[in-house]
Amino acid sequence: MQQVQVRAGQPVTAKARPEERFALIGAGPMGLAMAKTLVEQGVPFQGFELADDVGGLWNIDAPRSTMYETAHLISSKKMTEFADFPMAEETAEYPSHRELKTYFHDFATAFDLYRHFQFGAEVLSTTPLDEGGWQVKWRDKAGTEHSQNFAGVLIANGTLSEPNLPQFEGEFTGEFIHASDYRYPTQFTGKRVLVVGAGNSGCDIAVDAIHHGESCDISMRRGYYFVPKYVFGVPADTMGGKIKLPMWLKRKVDGAILKWFVGDPQKYGFPKPDYALYESHPVVNSLILFHAGHGDLKVRADIERFDGKTVHFRDSTSAEYDMVLAATGYKLHYPFIDRTHLNWQGDAPHLYLNCMHPTRDDLFVLGMIEASGLGWQGRHEQAEMVARYIAGLKTGNSAAKAIRAAKSEKFERATGGMNYIDLPRMAYYVDKATYRGEVTGQIAALKAAQS
């Protein structure tokens, strides 16, 4: 289909009737991957992005970005980048958010994606139509509201924008913020800081507080496995993986390596994990254990209650703080669509391979996947599968028909048999090898049936 060239940031005017196009919501890494593969498969669409530029979470100036100034990738560039668009050689091994914003700008430019998006567009609602398709309402940057019907909706607005705020007994009279409100290390200046939660962001932010605050403690509900960023001078995630090991053996091998390079975190006061390695996301941080070992950081138990500036912990200890920062993660948030349309069950929508609705072929959720080492290439593969599926349904592709039957019969999440811990953030966690194997297998089938 011939597309009309327009200025970047303006709506695309296509020859296809509006009802033939899909609405794509979001221009972060997943939205860009989806846009690229839709173009490649000849599927017409209109993109909507709330911010003024691409990048999603990594565009720190975006209205709903939860990025902070010192943030870097926790995976190396080689293990994260799109396979067909490598990061520049001069990019740091663990790039900053600034480098990544440039990367996504360059990606969108290289594949001519800007013209497909309307920027400064806030999607307000998506409503299924009786005759098929969806009505999409959005507000432009001038405040004018619009409505248009589309053949389908592709949701790619990210998973890390809606704070998961815990409830505590009592009242804290100091400053209480969520990690999403954190931007600059100077926010800690002169303050006694308690970071609640020891995931990757919590540990990164605690290191900032150590350097800029008066003191820093960290409150942990459970233990974590810690992984250094470098091993023998190279990014840790680039080592190994060439030989596929059964999980029981992989745990033994990787556990031994962690003990060798990390030691025993319990010696520094960290609780012992009550789950097996890989049943939750490990913490990739080379500094948190260093500071704990030097006495710069005190590990605290879970919080029992607040009393003014005093925080009481479940081990009967207490301490006073000027700031409590809740690094307690995020919730899936799709405010522009009714949860019932997403087959929502428990803490997440139940979708085939975390993206395909069991009964609808006009609604997809992209990027609702997490896995250690999945990277953006794993998400690009998800996008390619969806784009090929949409295109295949139009041409009568037999593999697309097979996927349609499969997704209506069973819920397939691709955990690889892993018993992930029961937390909301793990509700859409997958095993990388199992997931990529399933998705690339579907892509191969769709390709074969097309030729």
C-alpha positions in Angstrom: 0.0 0.0 0.0 1.3 3.4 -0.9 1.8 5.8 2.1 1.7 9.5 1.7 4.8 11.3 3.0 4.0 13.9 5.6 6.0 15.9 8.2 7.3 14.0 11.2 4.8 14.1 14.1 1.7 14.6 11.9 -1.0 12.0 11.3 -0.5 9.7 8.3 -3.0 10.0 5.5 -3.1 6.7 3.7 -5.0 5.5 0.7 -6.5 2.7 2.7 -9.8 3.6 4.3 -9.5 4.3 8.0 -11.3 1.1 9.0 -8.6 -0.9 7.3 -5.8 0.5 9.5 -4.7 -0.6 12.9 -4.2 1.9 15.7 -0.8 1.4 17.3 -0.4 3.0 20.8 3.1 3.8 21.9 6.4 4.7 20.3 8.8 3.1 22.8 11.1 0.2 21.9 8.1 -2.2 21.5 6.0 0.3 19.6 8.9 1.0 17.2 9.5 -2.7 16.7 5.8 -3.2 16.0 5.7 -0.2 13.5 8.8 -1.5 11.7 7.4 -5.0 11.2 3.9 -3.7 10.2 5.6 -1.7 7.5 7.5 -4.7 6.3 4.4 -6.9 6.2 2.3 -4.2 4.5 -0.2 -3.8 7.3 -1.5 -0.2 7.3 -1.6 1.6 10.7 -1.7 4.9 12.5 0.7 5.4 15.5 -0.2 7.4 18.6 2.4 8.6 21.1 1.8 10.8 24.1 5.3 12.3 24.2 6.9 14.6 21.6 9.4 12.0 20.5 10.1 8.3 20.4 11.8 6.3 23.1 9.1 5.6 25.6 10.5 5.0 29.1 14.0 6.0 27.8 12.9 9.5 26.8 13.2 11.0 30.3 11.3 14.1 29.1 8.2 12.0 28.2 5.1 12.8 30.4 5.0 9.2 31.8 8.7 8.4 31.8 9.8 7.0 35.2 13.5 7.3 34.2 16.1 8.9 36.5 19.2 10.8 35.6 21.8 8.1 36.6 19.9 5.2 35.0 21.7 2.7 32.7 20.8 -0.6 31.2 21.2 -3.6 33.4 21.9 -5.7 30.4 24.8 -5.1 28.0 24.2 -3.4 24.7 25.1 -6.6 22.7 22.5 -8.6 24.5 19.8 -5.8 24.3 20.0 -4.2 20.9 17.9 -5.0 17.9 19.8 -7.6 15.8 19.3 -5.6 12.5 20.3 -2.3 14.1 23.4 -2.6 16.3 24.3 0.2 18.7 27.2 2.4 17.7 30.6 1.1 18.6 31.3 4.1 20.9 28.2 3.4 22.9 29.0 2.3 26.5 28.7 -1.4 27.3 25.8 -0.5 29.7 24.3 2.6 28.0 22.8 5.5 29.8 19.2 6.7 29.1 20.6 9.6 27.0 22.5 7.1 24.7 19.3 5.0 24.4 17.1 7.9 23.5 19.5 8.7 20.7 19.5 5.0 19.7 15.7 4.9 19.3 15.7 8.2 17.5 18.2 6.8 15.0 16.2 3.5 14.7 13.0 5.4 13.9 14.9 7.6 11.4 16.6 4.7 9.7 13.4 2.8 9.2 11.3 5.9 8.3 8.9 5.4 11.2 8.4 9.0 12.4 5.9 9.7 9.6 3.6 6.9 10.9 3.1 8.5 14.4 1.1 11.4 15.7 3.0 12.8 18.6 1.5 14.6 21.6 -1.5 12.4 21.2 -3.1 10.9 24.3 -5.4 8.0 23.6 -8.4 8.4 25.8 -10.5 5.3 25.0 -10.7 2.3 22.7 -14.1 0.7 22.3 -15.1 -2.3 20.3 -17.6 -1.7 17.5 -20.6 -4.0 17.0 -19.7 -4.4 13.3 -16.1 -5.2 14.1 -13.1 -3.0 14.7 -12.5 -0.4 17.3 -13.4 3.3 17.9 -10.4 5.1 19.2 -10.6 8.5 20.9 -7.6 10.7 21.5 -6.6 14.2 22.5 -4.0 16.2 20.6 -1.4 18.5 22.1 -3.7 21.5 21.5 -6.4 19.8 23.6 -8.7 19.0 20.8 -10.4 15.6 21.0 -10.7 13.3 18.0 -12.5 10.0 17.2 -11.8 7.5 14.5 -12.6 3.8 13.7 -9.8 1.3 13.1 -9.6 -2.3 12.1 -7.8 -3.2 15.3 -5.8 -1.9 18.2 -2.1 -2.7 19.0 -1.2 -1.7 22.6 2.5 -1.0 23.2 2.4 1.7 25.9 4.9 -0.1 28.2 4.8 -1.8 31.6 6.8 0.5 33.8 4.7 3.7 34.2 2.0 3.0 36.8 3.6 2.9 40.3 2.8 0.0 42.6 2.4 1.8 45.9 2.4 -0.3 49.1 0.2 0.4 52.1 1.8 0.7 55.5 0.3 1.0 58.9 0.7 4.4 60.6 1.8 7.7 59.1 5.2 8.8 57.9 5.7 12.6 58.5 8.9 12.9 56.5 9.0 12.8 52.7 7.5 9.7 51.1 8.0 9.2 47.3 7.9 6.3 44.8 10.8 5.6 42.6 8.8 7.0 39.7 9.1 10.4 41.4 12.9 10.2 41.6 15.0 12.1 39.1 18.2 13.5 40.6 20.6 12.4 43.3 20.4 15.8 44.8 17.0 14.9 46.1 18.8 13.0 48.8 21.1 15.9 49.9 21.3 16.1 53.7 18.6 13.4 54.2 18.5 10.1 56.1 17.1 7.8 53.4 15.3 4.5 53.6 14.8 2.7 50.2 12.0 0.1 50.3 12.6 -2.7 47.8 15.8 -4.2 46.5 15.1 -4.8 42.9 17.3 -3.4 40.2 16.0 0.2 40.5 16.0 0.0 44.3 19.6 -1.0 44.4 20.6 1.6 41.8 18.8 4.4 43.6 20.2 3.2 47.0 23.8 3.7 45.6 22.8 7.3 44.6 21.5 7.9 48.1 24.7 6.5 49.7 26.7 9.1 47.8 24.4 12.1 48.1 22.4 11.6 51.3 23.4 11.7 54.9 22.8 8.0 55.3 21.0 5.2 53.5 19.3 2.0 54.6 17.4 -0.5 52.5 14.3 -2.5 53.6 13.9 -5.9 52.0 11.0 -8.3 52.2 12.9 -11.2 50.6 16.4 -12.1 49.5 17.8 -11.7 46.0 20.4 -13.2 43.8 23.1 -10.7 42.9 24.9 -10.7 39.5 27.9 -8.5 38.8 27.9 -6.4 35.6 31.4 -7.5 34.6 33.2 -10.9 34.8 36.8 -11.0 33.7 36.4 -7.5 32.4 33.5 -8.3 30.0 29.7 -7.9 30.5 28.5 -10.9 32.5 25.5 -11.5 30.3 27.7 -12.1 27.2 29.4 -15.1 28.9 28.0 -18.6 28.5 24.8 -19.6 26.8 26.4 -21.3 23.9 25.7 -24.7 25.3 22.1 -25.2 26.4 21.9 -26.9 29.8 18.9 -28.4 31.6 17.7 -25.9 34.3 18.8 -28.0 37.2 22.4 -28.1 35.9 22.3 -24.4 34.8 21.4 -23.5 38.3 24.3 -25.5 39.7 26.8 -24.0 37.3 25.6 -20.4 37.5 25.2 -20.6 41.3 28.8 -21.7 41.6 29.9 -18.8 39.4 27.9 -16.3 41.5 29.5 -17.7 44.7 32.9 -17.3 43.2 32.5 -13.7 41.9 29.9 -12.4 44.4 30.4 -14.3 47.5 27.7 -14.7 50.1 25.4 -11.6 50.3 24.2 -12.9 53.7 27.5 -11.9 55.2 26.5 -8.2 54.5 23.1 -8.6 56.1 21.1 -9.5 53.0 18.4 -12.1 53.6 18.8 -15.5 51.9 16.5 -16.0 48.9 13.6 -18.3 49.6 13.3 -19.4 46.0 15.6 -21.0 43.4 17.9 -19.1 41.1 15.9 -17.8 38.0 12.5 -18.0 39.7 12.7 -14.2 40.0 14.7 -11.5 38.2 18.2 -11.3 39.6 19.7 -7.9 40.7 22.4 -6.9 38.3 24.5 -4.5 40.3 28.2 -4.4 41.1 28.1 -1.7 43.8 25.4 -2.5 46.3 27.3 -5.4 47.9 30.5 -3.3 47.8 28.8 -0.5 49.8 27.1 -2.9 52.2 30.4 -4.6 52.9 32.0 -1.2 53.6 29.2 -0.2 56.0 27.8 2.5 53.8 24.4 0.7 53.6 22.4 -1.0 56.3 20.0 -3.8 55.4 16.7 -3.6 57.2 13.8 -6.0 57.6 10.4 -5.5 56.1 8.4 -2.5 57.4 5.9 -3.1 60.2 4.6 0.5 60.7 5.3 4.2 60.5 5.3 6.5 63.5 6.1 10.1 62.5 9.7 9.9 61.2 10.3 6.6 63.0 10.0 3.4 61.0 9.5 0.2 62.9 10.6 -3.0 61.2 9.4 -6.6 61.6 12.5 -7.7 63.4 11.6 -5.3 66.3 14.2 -2.7 65.3 13.5 0.9 64.4 15.2 4.0 63.0 14.4 7.6 62.0 14.4 8.8 58.4 13.8 12.0 56.5 12.8 10.3 53.3 11.3 7.0 52.4 11.6 6.0 48.8 9.4 3.1 47.7 11.1 1.2 44.9 8.2 -1.2 44.9 7.8 -1.7 41.2 4.9 -1.0 38.7 1.6 -2.3 37.8 0.3 -3.1 34.3 -1.8 -0.2 33.2 -3.9 0.2 30.1 -6.2 3.0 31.2 -7.8 3.5 27.7 -9.4 0.1 27.5 -11.8 -1.9 29.7 -10.0 -4.7 31.5 -12.7 -7.2 30.4 -11.6 -6.8 26.8 -8.1 -7.9 27.6 -9.1 -11.3 29.2 -7.6 -10.0 32.4 -7.1 -12.7 35.0 -5.4 -12.2 38.3 -2.5 -9.7 37.9 -2.3 -9.7 34.1 -4.2 -10.3 30.9 -4.2 -14.0 29.8 -3.0 -13.8 26.2 -1.5 -16.4 23.9 2.3 -15.9 24.1 1.5 -12.8 26.2 0.2 -10.9 23.2 -2.6 -12.5 21.3 -6.3 -12.4 22.5 -7.8 -15.9 22.6 -10.9 -14.9 20.6 -10.2 -11.6 18.9 -7.9 -11.0 16.0 -8.2 -7.2 16.2 -6.6 -6.7 19.6 -3.0 -7.3 20.6 -0.9 -6.3 23.7 2.8 -5.9 22.8 5.7 -5.9 25.2 3.9 -7.5 28.1 6.8 -9.9 28.6 9.7 -10.0 30.9 12.6 -12.5 31.0 16.3 -12.3 31.9 18.2 -11.6 28.7 15.2 -11.3 26.4 16.4 -7.9 25.1 14.7 -5.9 22.5 15.4 -8.5 19.9 13.0 -10.9 21.7 10.4 -8.1 21.6 11.1 -7.5 17.9 10.4 -11.2 17.3 7.1 -10.9 19.1 6.2 -7.9 16.9 7.2 -9.8 13.7 5.0 -12.7 14.7 2.0 -10.5 15.3 2.5 -8.5 12.1 2.9 -11.7 10.0 -0.2 -13.1 11.7 -2.3 -10.1 10.8 -1.1 -10.1 7.3 -1.5 -13.9 7.0 -5.1 -13.8 8.1 -5.9 -11.5 5.1 -4.2 -13.8 2.6 -5.6 -17.1 4.1 -2.1 -18.2 5.3 -2.5 -21.7 6.8 -0.1 -21.1 9.6 -2.1 -18.0 10.6 -5.2 -20.1 10.8 -3.3 -22.7 12.9 -2.3 -19.9 15.4 -5.9 -18.7 15.5 -7.0 -22.2 16.5 -4.2 -22.7 19.0 -4.8 -19.4 20.8 -8.5 -20.1 21.2 -7.8 -23.5 22.7 -5.2 -22.9 25.4 -3.4 -20.2 27.4 0.3 -20.5 26.5 2.7 -18.3 28.4 6.0 -20.1 27.7 7.4 -20.3 31.2 9.4 -23.4 30.3 8.1 -25.1 33.4 9.6 -22.5 35.7 7.9 -22.0 39.1 8.1 -18.2 39.3 7.4 -16.6 42.6 3.9 -15.3 43.1 4.2 -11.6 42.6 2.3 -9.2 40.2 5.5 -8.4 38.3 6.1 -12.1 37.7 2.6 -12.7 36.3 3.9 -12.0 32.7 7.4 -13.4 33.2 8.5 -16.0 30.6 11.5 -18.2 30.1 13.7 -16.6 27.4 14.7 -19.7 25.5 11.2 -21.2 25.6 9.5 -18.0 24.6 11.9 -17.2 21.8 11.7 -20.8 20.6 7.9 -20.6 20.4 7.8 -17.2 18.7 10.5 -17.9 16.1 8.9 -21.2 15.4 5.6 -19.4 14.6 7.4 -16.9 12.4 9.1 -19.7 10.5 5.7 -21.4 10.0 4.1 -18.2 8.8 7.0 -17.6 6.4 6.8 -21.1 5.0 3.1 -21.0 4.5 3.4 -17.6 2.7 5.9 -18.8 0.1 
